[in-house]
Amino acid sequence: MNEPDLCPACGARNDCALADPRTADQACWCYSVSIDPAIIEALAPQLRDRACLCPRCAGVEAQLRAGTLPRS
């Protein structure tokens, strides 16, 4: 799986602003949260740096709910 708008870990929509032509000029939600590097390292090497994880797989749902970044 190598779709920029899908999470490479689970295949769900990742809400990546950069993958959507309507919001490609905006920063992605993932720029404003802290993702544990171990989560990225747990991905197969060919899946890293290809697409955003979804907030659930990135382990940042609580950060987003806490208001760290408004979700679109």
N, C-alpha and C positions, 0 to 999 in steps of 0.2 A: 504494500500500500504506500503510495507516494503522492497523495492529494494534499495540496497546501491548506485546504480548509477542513481537513479531517485529522483527528488525533492519531499519531502513529502507534500509540499503545493500544487504544480500544476501538478506533474507527468512528467515534462520535464526532459531531461538529466541534471544532475547537474555538470558534468565535474569534479567529485571528483577523484583526483589522487589515493587515497587510495582504491577506489572501482574498479580500473582497475588493473589487475594483472601486466600489462606492466609497470605501474608507481607506484605501491604500496609502493616502497621504497622511494618515494619522498613526500614532504609535500604537502598537498592540498592547493589550492588557498585560501581557507577560513581562513587559518592560518595567512595570511598576510593582511587581511582587517578588518575593524571594522564593526561588525554587531550589530545593535541596539538590545539590549536585549528584548525590547518590541516585536520585530518581532518573536523571539523564543518563548516568552511567549504566543503569539497569537496562536501558534500551539496547537492542542489537545495534552494533556500530553503523549498519547501513540505514538505520532509521533516525539517527541523531542528526540534528541541524538541517532537517528537511522540512519540518512543519512543527507548529506549536502543539504541545500537548493540550488536552482539554483541561479546564481548571480542576476537575476531579482527579485525573491522573497526575497532574502536576502537584497535587496536594495543597492547593492554595484557595480552596473554596472558602475557608474561614477568613482568610485575609480579604477576599473580595466582599464577603458579607459584612465584615467589620468596617467597610467603607474606605479601604485603602485605595480603591479605584472604582468609579462608577462603571457598571456593566452596561453595554448597549443592548 
